[in-house]
Amino acid sequence: MPDRWERFRSRIDEDVIPLKKKMVITIYGSYTPENELRFLEKQRDFLIKNGYEKTKLVKEYHEQSPSLTSYQVSKDCLLYSDVNFFIFTKEGKNQGVTVELHIAATDDAMADKVKHCIVFDQIKDNYGSISPLSIDAMDNVGIIKRDFVSEEDLQTALLQKAFLSLRMLQNILRKRQSI
């Protein structure tokens, strides 16, 4: 049996690893206070370490295009990325990520992309981090929300949702791979 299992795992790895390297993931979240930015960077680095090499914070795109407004960079990232992860935390000043989520939920150009937008909501003392208006906007268009309590919960959810998105996008990613 181990030989069969090893062959199976090898075949899966051959199929999945190149696709992981092509999928573009952007992470949106709060950069204030400073520990929130470090938290987001850890999540980005975690995804990169797990093979999702084209994972960036929206902030990194802004650094590449300083002449654009933050709003325009966020909107461009939402349209450019294959997958958009919104991370809401209890300590973060979530105004920016709330605006980005609002764009994803209401902009007509995002209609085909909302199925690849996932919100991660930190739960503390039985309360989430997202405003009720944002939850309504998400629900109206079918954006998925995943709760997390600990960083470990979040990282498990990030990997699950990244892999699910990879499977949903595999044909598009394969075409991109051959270009």
Number of C-alpha atoms within 10 A of each C-alpha: 6 7 8 9 10 11 12 12 12 12 11 11 12 11 13 16 13 15 22 24 17 21 25 19 29 25 23 26 27 23 19 13 11 10 13 19 17 13 16 19 16 14 21 23 16 17 21 17 10 13 18 25 18 16 24 23 19 22 19 11 17 18 12 10 12 10 9 13 11 17 14 11 21 25 20 13 25 27 16 14 20 20 26 27 22 21 28 26 22 15 13 19 17 20 12 16 22 21 15 18 27 16 18 25 24 15 10 10 14 17 12 9 19 20 16 22 26 24 21 22 21 23 17 13 6 7 10 18 19 20 10 10 11 15 15 12 17 22 13 11 14 14 20 15 16 16 17 21 15 11 13 10 13 19 17 12 16 22 15 12 19 22 15 13 19 23 14 13 16 18 12 14 20 14 9 12 13 6 5
